[in-house]
Every structure is written in structure tokens, then in C-alpha cells.
Amino acid sequence: MELLKRLTEAFGVAGFENEVRSLVKNAMKEFCDEVRTDVMGNVIGYKKGKGRTSRRRSLMLCAHIDEIGFLVTHIDDNGFLRVDPVGGVNPKLSLSQRVIVCGRKHLFGVIGSKPIHILTEEEMKKQVEIKDMFIDVGLPKDKVKELVSVGDPVAFYQSFFRIGNHLCCKAMDDRVGVYVMLESLKEMKKHEVDVYAVASTQEEVGLRGAVTSAFGVDPSIGIALDTTLACDVPDTPAHQRITELGKGVAIKIKDTSSISNPLLVRHLKEIAEAKKIPYQMEILPRGGTDAGAIQRTRAGVPTATLSIPTRYVHSVVECVHEEDVKSAVKLIVAYAEKAHEKDYTL
């Protein structure tokens, strides 16, 4: 799990993915015939298929490298930073968290607000908002202004750790998808299709990297790899759980960005059952993945999403089950070997 640890701990707020991009690019070079980046910062690895036809099909795997975070909007006279969220930041889960400010050098900081002891009755009733928070980097104002500028990105800081069979860190969404993609590339040996592995940028702010990379790759088939909600926690009724940890990779039917190609979904299920790979079906009522961008590129692409069930999404303790991660890798590798066999035209 050393690779997953490095991926999740790496800095990569949407639009500022340099650190994690470098890590992914180096890892891809071990498993791909070609690796390149594009103008959006997507990393695109190409692994040639074994097929001999001149019109060999292509499979695009896509997992995003960006994470939620903030941008600095103001530095006050006491050196405290005000910020604006990038992506779906939950204010409730942000207060009192540790962060890294990526200015002229990386600075550690904490997110603070007014102490409860001096809040008015009205303020006590009000839900905390990002505008009520600030970042304290523990330095004099002159030093802060020397090292930090408006527009510098800020990421949550958390170390990778294990609890039982669960693997936890910030940015598991979607570095675990990137990890699954890299592990799948390593295991692929018999695929007829050409495989394009895309580590996409700016998914958290509108699937932007996937839009441009899918247009450039122009794949025959697309599969997004992402996290999904595992709401298998106390006080959540069974019909609202979406997925559960430890029950296998999730094959997505629908979310708010795409409806998966039903023939592709059926094929994935058939392969999982034939190979005895644990899986569960997923319908996500809110949220989307890069599949929404791939599906709509050019004249359209048959697309689906394979999801890794995750508890506490968009927090610094996102948790996945190691067996679900393994089942995702197994299904992708098995599918790559069979992707040339089916036509997904509806």
C-alpha cells in the first residue's frame, strides 16, 4: 500500500495538481508503452493491445488526481488567511483541520474561527460557513505576506493510516481510483484492446480534464474509476446506503452526470460473476464522475463507472476497504481481456 499512501498524502488541489501529477507520471512509465501530459495537465498512458486488426478498439480508463481544497483570497493585517473553497468542501468538517498552504514554500496551518466562549446567542444558532473561518500559519504578518499570495492553493493535511481492514486518508477521492488504475495496468497481460489510462485533472470543479482528454483519446469504450458513497453507518436505513464497505467493487447504473451504458453494465456483471469477483450495484442520487464527460465526447462513447465504496467522502478521513480495492483491480483486468468481444451500440 506504499503507492496508495504516497498518492493520498500528495498535494493536488484542483487546478494545482503538479505534485501528484509527477508521482502518477513516474508510476505510469513502469507499465505503459507511452506516457504524456496535455495542456490541461492530464497524464495519459498508452498500453498497446495484443489485437492484430488495423481497427483495434480502444478502452479509456479515467481516474481523477485532483482533490478539494481552497484558494487564498485575502491576507489580513495580522497574517491570517481568508479562503474560497475549490470543489465540494463541507464547512462542518473543515473547522479545526490541519492544512498545507502552497505558497513560495509549503506552510502548515490550521483552520480556526471565533471561540465558542465569545459567540453571541445568534451566532451560536448559525451554521458555520467558510467565510467565518480563517487559516493560521503561525507566522508574523510580514513573513506571511512574503511567502503567501492571493490565489495560492490550500489542501487539507492528513497522514495515511489503517484501521482494521480500512485504509484511510484525505483525497482517497479519487487517489484510490488512480491507484486501482495503476495496479490494473501492472496486471494487464492479455488485452486485445489498446488501453489509455488517464489521470484527469479538475474533476472536482466540473469534470474539466476528462472533457478534453476524452476528446483527444477518442476511445471506443470508457470506464471511469472513482469513489462512491458507502452510507453503511448508524441511523442510515438500508435503502439509503448506496453501497457498503467490504461487499465488492460497485458497478454504477446512474448518477447526476451520467447513465451507464446498460449493455456495458451487463457485460461487467457477467464477467464479475464468471470470475467470482465480489460486486454491488450502485445508484448515486447526487454527484457524478468523469464518465459524464467521456460519454458525451465527439459522437458519444459507451461508458460506465466502477466505484470504490468510501465512507466519510469529502473529509480528511475517507475510508475504503482493502478487499473492495482488490475486487476493483480484478474486474478491470478481467474486463480489459474481454472488452473486444461485445458491441455496446443500443
C-alpha positions in Angstrom: 0.0 0.0 0.0 3.0 2.3 -0.2 1.9 3.7 -3.5 -1.6 4.5 -2.2 -0.1 6.2 0.8 2.1 8.4 -1.4 -0.9 9.2 -3.7 -3.3 10.2 -0.9 -0.8 12.2 1.0 0.4 14.2 -2.1 -0.8 17.8 -2.7 -3.1 18.3 -5.6 -6.0 20.8 -5.2 -8.0 21.1 -8.5 -6.0 23.2 -10.9 -2.8 22.8 -9.0 -2.1 19.1 -9.4 1.7 19.3 -10.1 2.9 17.2 -7.1 0.6 14.3 -7.6 0.8 14.5 -11.4 4.6 14.0 -11.2 4.1 11.0 -8.9 1.5 9.4 -11.3 3.6 10.1 -14.4 6.6 8.3 -12.9 4.4 5.3 -11.8 2.8 5.0 -15.3 6.1 4.8 -17.0 6.7 1.4 -15.4 3.5 -0.1 -17.0 2.8 1.8 -20.2 4.3 1.9 -23.7 3.9 5.7 -23.8 3.2 8.4 -21.3 2.4 12.1 -21.9 0.6 15.1 -20.5 -1.7 17.5 -22.2 -2.5 21.2 -21.8 -5.0 20.6 -19.0 -2.4 18.6 -17.1 -4.0 15.2 -17.6 -1.5 12.3 -17.6 -2.2 9.9 -20.4 -0.7 6.5 -20.5 -0.9 4.2 -23.5 -0.6 0.4 -23.3 -0.8 -1.3 -26.7 -3.2 -4.2 -27.1 -2.5 -7.6 -28.5 -5.1 -7.4 -31.3 -3.8 -7.6 -34.8 -6.6 -5.8 -36.7 -6.0 -2.3 -38.1 -9.1 -1.0 -36.4 -8.3 -2.3 -32.9 -10.7 -1.0 -30.3 -9.6 1.3 -27.5 -10.5 1.4 -23.8 -10.2 4.6 -21.9 -9.8 4.2 -18.1 -10.1 7.5 -16.2 -9.5 8.4 -12.6 -9.0 12.0 -11.3 -5.9 13.2 -9.5 -7.3 16.4 -8.1 -8.7 17.0 -4.6 -11.0 19.5 -2.9 -9.4 22.4 -1.1 -9.2 26.2 -1.0 -7.6 29.3 -2.7 -6.3 32.2 -0.6 -8.4 35.3 -1.2 -7.0 37.7 1.4 -4.2 38.1 3.9 -5.2 40.4 6.8 -3.0 42.7 8.9 -2.4 40.0 11.5 -1.3 37.4 8.9 -4.5 35.3 9.0 -5.6 33.9 5.6 -9.1 34.0 4.2 -10.0 31.4 1.6 -12.5 30.4 -1.0 -13.5 26.7 -1.5 -12.4 24.7 -4.5 -14.8 21.8 -5.1 -17.4 20.4 -2.6 -15.8 21.4 0.7 -18.0 20.7 3.7 -17.8 23.6 6.2 -18.8 21.4 9.1 -15.9 19.1 8.5 -13.3 21.8 7.8 -13.1 23.7 11.1 -10.1 22.9 13.2 -8.4 20.8 10.5 -4.8 21.0 9.6 -3.9 22.3 6.1 -0.9 22.9 3.9 -0.6 26.3 2.1 1.3 26.0 -1.1 2.9 29.5 -1.4 6.6 30.1 -2.1 7.1 27.1 0.1 4.7 24.7 1.8 3.4 26.1 5.1 1.5 24.1 7.7 -1.6 25.8 9.1 -4.8 25.2 11.0 -8.4 26.3 10.2 -9.8 28.4 13.0 -12.8 30.6 13.9 -14.1 32.6 16.9 -14.1 30.5 20.1 -17.4 29.3 21.3 -16.9 31.3 24.5 -17.4 34.7 22.8 -20.1 33.8 20.3 -23.4 35.6 20.7 -26.6 33.7 21.1 -27.4 34.4 17.5 -24.0 33.2 16.3 -24.4 30.0 18.3 -27.6 29.2 16.3 -26.0 29.9 13.0 -24.3 27.1 10.9 -20.6 27.8 10.5 -19.6 28.9 7.0 -16.3 29.1 5.1 -16.5 32.9 5.3 -16.4 32.7 9.1 -13.2 30.7 9.1 -9.5 31.7 8.7 -6.2 29.9 8.4 -3.5 30.5 11.0 0.1 29.6 9.8 1.7 30.8 13.0 3.9 33.5 11.4 4.2 37.3 11.7 2.2 39.1 9.1 5.3 40.3 7.2 6.6 36.8 6.9 3.2 35.5 5.8 2.9 38.2 3.1 6.4 37.3 1.9 5.6 33.6 1.5 1.9 33.6 0.6 0.0 35.4 -2.2 -3.7 35.7 -3.2 -4.5 32.7 -5.4 -2.2 30.2 -3.6 -3.9 26.8 -3.1 -4.5 25.2 0.3 -5.0 21.5 0.8 -6.1 19.5 3.8 -3.2 17.7 5.6 -3.6 14.1 6.8 -1.4 11.1 7.0 -2.4 7.7 5.5 -3.4 5.2 8.2 -5.1 1.9 8.6 -8.0 0.9 11.0 -8.8 -2.8 10.9 -9.4 -3.6 7.2 -10.0 0.0 6.3 -7.5 2.3 4.6 -8.0 6.0 5.5 -6.7 9.4 4.4 -7.7 12.6 2.8 -8.0 12.6 -1.0 -8.9 8.9 -1.2 -11.4 10.5 -3.6 -10.0 9.8 -6.1 -6.4 8.8 -5.5 -7.7 5.3 -4.7 -9.2 5.2 -8.2 -5.8 6.3 -9.6 -4.2 3.5 -7.5 -6.6 0.9 -8.9 -5.9 2.1 -12.4 -2.1 1.8 -11.9 -2.4 -1.6 -10.3 -4.7 -2.7 -13.2 -2.1 -1.6 -15.8 0.5 -3.6 -14.0 -1.6 -6.7 -14.0 -2.9 -6.5 -17.6 -1.2 -9.1 -19.9 -3.7 -10.4 -22.4 -5.8 -7.5 -23.5 -6.8 -7.2 -27.2 -7.8 -3.6 -26.9 -5.5 -0.6 -26.7 -5.7 0.8 -23.2 -5.5 4.6 -22.5 -5.1 5.3 -18.8 -6.0 8.9 -18.0 -5.2 10.5 -14.7 -7.5 13.5 -15.1 -7.5 17.0 -13.6 -10.1 19.3 -12.3 -12.9 16.7 -11.8 -14.0 18.3 -8.6 -14.9 21.5 -10.3 -16.7 20.1 -13.3 -15.1 17.1 -15.0 -12.8 19.5 -17.0 -9.8 17.3 -17.6 -11.9 14.4 -18.7 -13.7 16.6 -21.2 -10.5 17.5 -23.1 -8.7 14.1 -22.6 -11.7 12.1 -23.9 -11.9 14.3 -27.0 -8.2 13.7 -27.7 -8.2 10.0 -27.0 -11.5 9.4 -28.8 -12.0 5.9 -27.2 -14.3 3.1 -28.3 -15.2 2.4 -24.6 -14.9 4.5 -21.5 -14.7 3.4 -17.8 -14.4 6.0 -15.0 -12.8 4.8 -11.8 -14.0 6.8 -8.8 -15.2 6.6 -5.2 -18.9 6.4 -4.2 -20.8 6.8 -1.0 -20.8 4.0 1.5 -23.5 5.1 3.9 -23.4 1.9 5.9 -23.2 3.7 9.2 -25.6 4.0 12.2 -29.0 5.6 11.6 -28.9 5.2 7.9 -31.8 3.0 6.6 -30.9 0.2 4.2 -32.5 1.8 1.2 -30.2 4.9 1.6 -26.9 3.2 2.0 -25.9 3.4 -1.7 -23.0 0.9 -1.2 -21.4 -1.0 1.7 -17.8 -1.4 2.6 -16.4 -4.9 2.1 -19.0 -6.1 -0.4 -17.0 -5.5 -3.5 -16.5 -3.0 -6.3 -19.6 -1.0 -7.3 -20.9 -1.1 -10.8 -22.7 2.2 -11.3 -26.1 2.4 -13.0 -26.7 6.1 -12.6 -25.6 9.3 -11.0 -26.3 13.0 -11.8 -23.6 13.2 -14.6 -24.4 10.0 -16.5 -26.5 6.9 -17.0 -24.1 4.0 -17.7 -24.5 2.1 -21.0 -26.8 -0.8 -20.0 -25.0 -3.3 -22.3 -21.7 -2.4 -20.8 -23.1 -2.7 -17.3 -24.5 -6.2 -18.2 -21.1 -7.2 -19.6 -19.3 -6.1 -16.4 -21.7 -8.0 -14.3 -21.3 -11.2 -16.4 -17.5 -11.0 -16.1 -17.7 -10.4 -12.3 -20.0 -13.4 -11.8 -17.9 -15.6 -14.1 -14.7 -14.7 -12.3 -16.4 -14.8 -8.8 -15.4 -11.1 -8.2 -17.5 -9.5 -5.4 -19.5 -6.6 -6.7 -22.6 -4.5 -5.9 -24.8 -2.3 -7.9 -24.8 1.5 -7.4 -27.3 4.3 -8.0 -26.0 7.6 -6.7 -28.7 10.2 -6.1 -26.3 13.2 -6.1 -22.8 13.5 -7.5 -21.0 12.5 -10.7 -17.8 11.1 -12.2 -15.7 11.6 -15.3 -18.0 9.2 -17.1 -20.3 12.1 -17.7 -17.6 13.8 -19.7 -16.4 10.7 -21.6 -19.9 9.7 -22.5 -20.6 12.9 -24.3 -17.4 13.4 -26.3 -17.4 13.6 -30.0 -20.2 11.3 -31.3 -20.7 9.6 -27.9 -18.9 6.7 -26.1 -20.4 3.7 -24.3 -19.4 4.4 -20.8 -19.8 3.2 -17.2 -18.2 3.8 -13.8 -16.6 1.4 -11.5 -16.7 2.8 -7.9 -14.8 2.1 -4.8 -17.2 2.3 -1.8 -16.0 5.0 0.6 -17.1 6.2 4.0 -16.9 9.9 5.0 -16.4 11.2 1.5 -15.0 14.8 1.2 -13.5 14.6 4.7 -9.9 14.1 5.9 -10.7 10.5 7.0 -12.1 9.0 3.8 -12.2 5.2 4.4 -12.1 2.3 1.9 -12.0 -1.4 2.4 -8.9 -3.2 1.1 -10.9 -6.1 -0.3 -13.1 -3.6 -2.4 -9.9 -2.1 -3.8 -8.7 -5.6 -4.8 -12.0 -6.5 -6.4 -11.9 -3.3 -8.5 -8.5 -4.2 -9.8 -9.6 -7.8 -10.6 -12.7 -6.6 -12.5 -10.8 -4.1 -14.6 -8.1 -6.5 -15.6 -10.7 -9.2 -16.4 -12.8 -6.7 -18.4 -9.8 -5.5 -20.4 -9.3 -9.1 -21.6 -13.0 -9.3 -22.8 -13.6 -5.7 -23.9 -13.1 -6.6 -27.6 -15.9 -9.2 -27.6 -19.1 -7.0 -27.3 -20.8 -4.3 -29.2 -22.4 -1.7 -26.9 -24.5 0.1 -29.6 -28.0 0.4 -28.2 
